Amino acid sequence: MFKDIQKKLLLKYPLLWNTKFVPMVAIGLLLHLIFFGLGYLDGTIDFSNRNNLDIEVTCILFGVLLVVIVIILWLVNYFKNNSLKSFYSKSKYSLFYEWLQIFVVSTLLITFYLPFSVGKQLHQKSYYSLEETTNRCKTIATADMFIDGSFAETEIDSLASGLIDSLGNVINQEKIDSINNNNPDYYPESVAAAYTYKNHIIFNGKKYNQFSLVNRNTFEFTVISREQDSLNRIQIQNWLHQDNQAEVKKLMDSYLSLIREHNLATNLTLDKWFDIVYKAPEFDEFLYIQPYMREYETDNSYNSYDYVAKVGNGERKYSKYFVQQDVLKDKYDTVSEAHTDSFFKIEIILGFLYGAFGLSILIFSFRVTSGKSWLIALVSTGVINIVYGIFTAITGVGNMYAYLILFTILGIIFYFFLIYFNKKNLQLSRIALNLFLWSFIGIIPLIYFIIQEHYALKYDYRMGYSYNSPEYLWFRDHILHMFSFNFILAVLTLFFLSKIIRNWKGISED
């Protein structure tokens, strides 16, 4: 079938025939289909096991090896001598269309990871609907308050921290800063760490110990927004504050149902769990439930009659009771992220596009110049970067390397057009053309980052600290926009440049 297609292309579209575009696109699509299936297999979640099936690294290494082999075979067929090449009908933009075909093939070959990641995420997402995932994650997240949830930070003690005086008057902050700035050991970054925090919280007018269940956090899942997560935590706090034992038991029972559904291990029962944790009204004498399975107890464990109140300085020790909360959280965290993460991230897409652009330009430049000039240009590129790197290290000027590379690229472009317009020897400009094609896409990013670096850290001598200027923050926040614009501009530049290259190839060899 491919032979018949190639024969028809030779007669009607010789450029497509020479680049082997049709068979290479078919190979690329087949590669994507295979890796989609491998990704879907890798997305299998075993809810009863700590480890999932993980073939991602193996598949990536296999994919890289396969792509390298395919590219080598493709280039051998693409570059081999073809007696009919001189008789192709060439339009003034034929070189651009040829590069475009090389770019499409390069993109299909190097982006095999994208269908792999899509297949993986699609499988992980298929286990439960978004609504069901949210409900289950809420159960796991809120139940963590009764297992091993962290404790929330309490309020700053303003009096102990020196922010107010004994009468409750606010101390002048400028006066504090003036005193501190004269202290050689003072660092503004350490101010927050020097504050003293209260050892209690106030909830609905009642005082609770900072290590009370009421002050515990819920576990965060991406399917639950921060606002909803806060509301869920407040709901549990209200249950404790109002001594609503029925709702607490209902939550625990729902959680244990998930444990049983996924065949996870625990030595807890509903009654036992409630009995060792629910210690109204203060909720500060409870047992820590071990959030993972252990085969034996260690010195850090304590028996079921010791309470957390007897453990000083916030030291954490566990009881003999356990539940595989770590496995449950990990598995549902994976499903949660599969629902909330986008299939494609613009950073990754741009990275692959730039990678395909670089590969296609290397192939295209070899095609329009010669192997000898291409190799000389490659060696020259390495030597230039080494010399500039050493010079930058010696001078110690951070931006020196970027300036040197930028001016070198501009010099190469100027030199090429000087030869082109003066109709000088073709041989002299082949190396310059290779360097030109490889580097012109870097002009805008280099200028962008040089300007961004100019607006980097500023030092405020009055306040005594460094800060990032608004201009620097603007440049930092628009990096993706710059790279997107730069890629589009590079393709347009190549479109017009292809006509110049076509005319350049007509310059005399003498």
Stockholm file with secondary structure:
# STOCKHOLM 1.0

chainA/1-510         MFKDIQKKLLLKYPLLWNTKFVPMVAIGLLLHLIFFGLGYLDGTIDFSNRNNLDIEVTCILFGVLLVVIVIILWLVNYFKNNSLKSFYSKSKYSLFYEWLQIFVVSTLLITFYLPFSVGKQLHQKSYYSLEETTNRCKTIATADMFIDGSFAETEIDSLASGLIDSLGNVINQEKIDSINNNNPDYYPESVAAAYTYKNHIIFNGKKYNQFSLVNRNTFEFTVISREQDSLNRIQIQNWLHQDNQAEVKKLMDSYLSLIREHNLATNLTLDKWFDIVYKAPEFDEFLYIQPYMREYETDNSYNSYDYVAKVGNGERKYSKYFVQQDVLKDKYDTVSEAHTDSFFKIEIILGFLYGAFGLSILIFSFRVTSGKSWLIALVSTGVINIVYGIFTAITGVGNMYAYLILFTILGIIFYFFLIYFNKKNLQLSRIALNLFLWSFIGIIPLIYFIIQEHYALKYDYRMGYSYNSPEYLWFRDHILHMFSFNFILAVLTLFFLSKIIRNWKGISED
#=GR chainA/1-510 SS CHHHHHHHHHHHCHHHHHTTHHHHHHHHHHHHHHHHHHHHHHTCCCTTSSSCCCCHHHHHHHHHHHHHHHHHHHHHHHHSCCTTGGGCCCCTTHHHHHHHHHHHHHHHHHTTHHHHHHHHHHHHHTSSCHHHHHHHHHHHHHHGGGTTCCBCCCCBCTTTTTSBCTTSCBCCHHHHHHHHHTCTTCCGGGHHHHCCBCSEEEETTEEEETTSGGGBCCCCCTTSCHHHHHHHHHHHHHHHHTTCHHHHHHHHHHHHHHHHHTTCCBCCCHHHHHHHHCCTTTCCSCCCCBSSCCSSCCTTBCCTTCCGGGSGGGCCCBCSCBBCHHHHHHHHHHHHHHHHSCSSCHHHHHHHHHHHHHHHHHHHHHHHSCHHHHHHHHHHHHHHHHHHHHHHHHHTCTTHHHHHHHHHHHHHHHHHHHHHHHTCCHHHHHHHHHHHHHHGGGHHHHHHHHHHHHTSCEEETTTTEEECCHHHHHHHHTHHHHHHHHHHHHHHHHHHHHHHHHHHTTSCCC
#=GC SS_cons         CHHHHHHHHHHHCHHHHHTTHHHHHHHHHHHHHHHHHHHHHHTCCCTTSSSCCCCHHHHHHHHHHHHHHHHHHHHHHHHSCCTTGGGCCCCTTHHHHHHHHHHHHHHHHHTTHHHHHHHHHHHHHTSSCHHHHHHHHHHHHHHGGGTTCCBCCCCBCTTTTTSBCTTSCBCCHHHHHHHHHTCTTCCGGGHHHHCCBCSEEEETTEEEETTSGGGBCCCCCTTSCHHHHHHHHHHHHHHHHTTCHHHHHHHHHHHHHHHHHTTCCBCCCHHHHHHHHCCTTTCCSCCCCBSSCCSSCCTTBCCTTCCGGGSGGGCCCBCSCBBCHHHHHHHHHHHHHHHHSCSSCHHHHHHHHHHHHHHHHHHHHHHHSCHHHHHHHHHHHHHHHHHHHHHHHHHTCTTHHHHHHHHHHHHHHHHHHHHHHHTCCHHHHHHHHHHHHHHGGGHHHHHHHHHHHHTSCEEETTTTEEECCHHHHHHHHTHHHHHHHHHHHHHHHHHHHHHHHHHHTTSCCC
//
